[in-house]
Every structure is written in C-alpha cells, then in structure tokens.
Amino acid sequence: MHLRPARPDEFPLLQAIEVASGEPFRAIGMPEIADDDPLPLAALEHAHVWVAADPDPVAWVAAVEVDGYAHVEQISVHPDHARRGIGAALLDHVETWATARGLAGLTLTTFRDVPWNAPYYERLGFREVGDPSPGLAAIVAAEAARGLDPTARICLVRGPRGGV
C-alpha cells in the first residue's frame, strides 16, 4: 500500500470511499450516520489529504490544523480493505507530518461507544481530552448543530505533548 497526497481529481472517489465506510453504521442501528453526506469537496480542497493507494485509493485521511494540533477531519477505509492496518498507517503518516510541522500531535472526534471508533483509536494510543481547546470545542458544537448527539461523541488526542 502506497501512502501519498491525494490529487484533487480523486476527491469524488474519496467521497465514495467515505460513503462505503459508513455502511457498517446501518448494521448497529445508526442509519442516519450511514446516510450522512460525505465531507464536501470544498472541505477536501482546504485540508491536507492523503490516500492509501493500491494502485487506486482504498482509504484516505484529511487533517487540518486546530489549536496547534493536526485535527483528523475524516478517515475512511473502504470496507473491502478494512482490518489490514491501513487506517493506523494513515494516522501514523499524519502524526509524522504534524511533528515535522511542529504540531503537538493529533486530535479527532468520534463516537464513544462504536467499536471501530473510540475503542479502536484508544488501542492506537489516543486518549480522551479532558478540557477541549476552543477550536476543538467549536468542532464539537458544529457536530451538534449537524445533529450529532454530543453525549455520544468523544474528543481524543495522541501525541508527545499531551492534551489540548
């Protein structure tokens, strides 16, 4: 699997990967998440986006800088390529990029109790953020405005300089 920056012409394919990666939510009684729109093309254009390609993209991650951290806006692995360490490799790649930029580590928001969300990230070294930074709090507020229950969500951080 080759990790590389995404090309703008691949963004529609990345959206399709995100839609496919959302399907497992339907099986656990969260159809509204499975039916949620993918990250808009404009958001992809303003983020740092990398793909795992074999040779075409099968997974991707988008990150933006938030309060001195690389915030993972979205990470999606096509279900046909899940459980192979691709997501973990993408997160490691983003952390290397963040460290080179002088950022303190990675943050993300995710579902607290979905097995392939918070428990997965915790196995990869993420831990709960005690007191979210203003930027992270704004992300949580925006998620709530989109209809995501903030009590079902969790903010996580990974990196050498601790919490946000």
Protein Blocks (a to p, Z undefined) as FASTA:
>chain_A
ZZddddfklmmmmmmmmmmmmmmmmmnopaklmmpccddfklmmmpccdddddfbcfbdc
ddddeehiacdfbacddfklgonommmmmmmmmmmmmmmnopabdcddddfklmklmmmm
mmnopacdfbdcfklmmmmmmmmmnopafklpccddedjklpZZ
